[in-house]
Amino acid sequence: MSPKENNDPISPNISCINSEDPMSEPRNESFEAVLAHFPPEQQETASPQETSNQDKNTNQQEIAMNTSSTAVTSNTNTLFGLEMPFDVLSAGYAAIVAAGGLIGYLKAGSIPSLVAGLSFGSVLGVGAYMTSVNPENYYLSLGTSAVLGSFMGYRFINSGKFMPPGLIALLSIGMVARFSVRAFTQIKSHNK
């Protein structure tokens, strides 16, 4: 008699037939005994909606972990191998440029020197803040250093005076070289 023909409710015992040996007799095992053969992760079944919510939560956690690890590794500025809380070189360069414009005004009464020094110093200060927050945000500092270096280099060639155009041109060339190396290593690391 098949289970369909039997009007009795289905019993909690499950009839299992050993498929390897067709001549063996069927075994009666309880549902709990059958579940004991499976790991606990497979015993609990979740609805498809719960599974998709768990997958979304797992993906969000992975994204958050990747973002935080990236932020931690990219927020380090180094000076000769020492970690710094902010970009000291860029901040110092911005201060020197602003101070040079102020000194030019006090010494020679040059208003264009004051305006140029404070303007470039302010922009470089913003660039120093940006590189302090994330060392990969060096584009403003790189562009401003290149423009200032070209301008002061031209003035140094025409006047022949080292102070202040020669010094600012030399510092600007150094900053351009520094950020160019950073750009080259960043491109190299992204290509790997």
URURUR-V484305 format. One record per pair of residues at least 12 apart in sequence whose ideal C-beta (glycine too) atoms are under 10 Angstrom apart, sorted by sequence separation. I is the first residue (numbers start at 0). GAP is how many residues later the second one is. If there is no record, write none. Layout:
i=(I | I)
gap=(GAP | GAP)
This chain:
i=(2 | 13 | 14 | 15 | 76 | 100 | 101 | 103 | 104 | 126 | 127 | 128 | 151 | 152 | 155 | 156 | 13 | 14 | 15 | 76 | 99 | 100 | 103 | 104 | 126 | 127 | 151 | 152 | 154 | 155 | 12 | 13 | 14 | 99 | 100 | 102 | 125 | 126 | 150 | 151 | 154 | 155 | 12 | 13 | 100 | 101 | 125 | 126 | 151 | 152 | 153 | 12 | 13 | 97 | 99 | 100 | 101 | 123 | 124 | 126 | 151 | 152 | 10 | 12 | 13 | 15 | 99 | 100 | 122 | 123 | 126 | 150 | 151 | 152 | 11 | 12 | 15 | 98 | 99 | 100 | 122 | 125 | 126 | 150 | 151 | 10 | 11 | 13 | 96 | 97 | 98 | 100 | 101 | 148 | 149 | 151 | 152 | 11 | 12 | 13 | 96 | 97 | 99 | 100 | 122 | 123 | 147 | 148 | 151 | 152 | 12 | 95 | 96 | 97 | 99 | 122 | 123 | 147 | 148 | 150 | 151 | 96 | 97 | 98 | 121 | 122 | 148 | 149 | 96 | 97 | 120 | 147 | 148 | 149 | 96 | 97 | 119 | 122 | 123 | 147 | 148 | 95 | 96 | 118 | 119 | 122 | 146 | 148 | 93 | 94 | 96 | 97 | 144 | 145 | 148 | 149 | 92 | 93 | 96 | 97 | 119 | 120 | 144 | 145 | 147 | 148 | 92 | 93 | 95 | 96 | 119 | 143 | 144 | 147 | 148 | 93 | 94 | 144 | 145 | 146 | 93 | 94 | 144 | 145 | 92 | 93 | 116 | 119 | 143 | 144 | 91 | 92 | 93 | 115 | 119 | 143 | 144 | 90 | 93 | 94 | 141 | 142 | 144 | 145 | 89 | 90 | 92 | 93 | 140 | 141 | 144 | 145 | 89 | 92 | 93 | 115 | 140 | 144 | 90 | 91 | 115 | 141 | 142 | 89 | 90 | 137 | 140 | 141 | 89 | 90 | 140 | 141 | 88 | 89 | 139 | 86 | 87 | 89 | 90 | 137 | 138 | 141 | 86 | 89 | 90 | 137 | 140 | 141 | 85 | 86 | 88 | 89 | 137 | 85 | 86 | 86 | 87 | 134 | 137 | 138 | 85 | 86 | 89 | 137 | 85 | 86 | 135 | 84 | 85 | 93 | 96 | 116 | 134 | 135 | 83 | 86 | 89 | 92 | 96 | 119 | 123 | 126 | 130 | 137 | 86 | 89 | 93 | 135 | 76 | 86 | 89 | 92 | 96 | 112 | 116 | 123 | 130 | 134 | 88 | 92 | 99 | 119 | 126 | 76 | 86 | 76 | 89 | 92 | 96 | 76 | 74 | 76 | 77 | 106 | 74 | 76 | 73 | 74 | 75 | 103 | 73 | 74 | 102 | 103 | 73 | 102 | 103 | 70 | 72 | 73 | 70 | 73 | 99 | 100 | 69 | 99 | 98 | 99 | 96 | 99 | 100 | 95 | 99 | 95 | 96 | 99 | 95 | 96 | 92 | 95 | 96 | 92 | 91 | 92 | 92 | 93 | 88 | 92 | 88 | 89 | 92 | 88 | 89 | 88 | 89)
gap=(12 | 12 | 12 | 12 | 12 | 12 | 12 | 12 | 12 | 12 | 12 | 12 | 12 | 12 | 12 | 12 | 13 | 13 | 13 | 13 | 13 | 13 | 13 | 13 | 13 | 13 | 13 | 13 | 13 | 13 | 14 | 14 | 14 | 14 | 14 | 14 | 14 | 14 | 14 | 14 | 14 | 14 | 15 | 15 | 15 | 15 | 15 | 15 | 15 | 15 | 15 | 16 | 16 | 16 | 16 | 16 | 16 | 16 | 16 | 16 | 16 | 16 | 17 | 17 | 17 | 17 | 17 | 17 | 17 | 17 | 17 | 17 | 17 | 17 | 18 | 18 | 18 | 18 | 18 | 18 | 18 | 18 | 18 | 18 | 18 | 19 | 19 | 19 | 19 | 19 | 19 | 19 | 19 | 19 | 19 | 19 | 19 | 20 | 20 | 20 | 20 | 20 | 20 | 20 | 20 | 20 | 20 | 20 | 20 | 20 | 21 | 21 | 21 | 21 | 21 | 21 | 21 | 21 | 21 | 21 | 21 | 22 | 22 | 22 | 22 | 22 | 22 | 22 | 23 | 23 | 23 | 23 | 23 | 23 | 24 | 24 | 24 | 24 | 24 | 24 | 24 | 25 | 25 | 25 | 25 | 25 | 25 | 25 | 26 | 26 | 26 | 26 | 26 | 26 | 26 | 26 | 27 | 27 | 27 | 27 | 27 | 27 | 27 | 27 | 27 | 27 | 28 | 28 | 28 | 28 | 28 | 28 | 28 | 28 | 28 | 29 | 29 | 29 | 29 | 29 | 30 | 30 | 30 | 30 | 31 | 31 | 31 | 31 | 31 | 31 | 32 | 32 | 32 | 32 | 32 | 32 | 32 | 33 | 33 | 33 | 33 | 33 | 33 | 33 | 34 | 34 | 34 | 34 | 34 | 34 | 34 | 34 | 35 | 35 | 35 | 35 | 35 | 35 | 36 | 36 | 36 | 36 | 36 | 37 | 37 | 37 | 37 | 37 | 38 | 38 | 38 | 38 | 39 | 39 | 39 | 40 | 40 | 40 | 40 | 40 | 40 | 40 | 41 | 41 | 41 | 41 | 41 | 41 | 42 | 42 | 42 | 42 | 42 | 43 | 43 | 44 | 44 | 44 | 44 | 44 | 45 | 45 | 45 | 45 | 46 | 46 | 46 | 47 | 47 | 47 | 47 | 47 | 47 | 47 | 48 | 48 | 48 | 48 | 48 | 48 | 48 | 48 | 48 | 48 | 50 | 50 | 50 | 50 | 51 | 51 | 51 | 51 | 51 | 51 | 51 | 51 | 51 | 51 | 52 | 52 | 52 | 52 | 52 | 54 | 54 | 55 | 55 | 55 | 55 | 56 | 57 | 57 | 57 | 57 | 58 | 58 | 59 | 59 | 59 | 59 | 60 | 60 | 60 | 60 | 61 | 61 | 61 | 62 | 62 | 62 | 63 | 63 | 63 | 63 | 64 | 64 | 65 | 65 | 67 | 67 | 67 | 68 | 68 | 71 | 71 | 71 | 72 | 74 | 75 | 75 | 75 | 78 | 79 | 79 | 81 | 81 | 82 | 82 | 85 | 85 | 85 | 86 | 88 | 89 | 89)
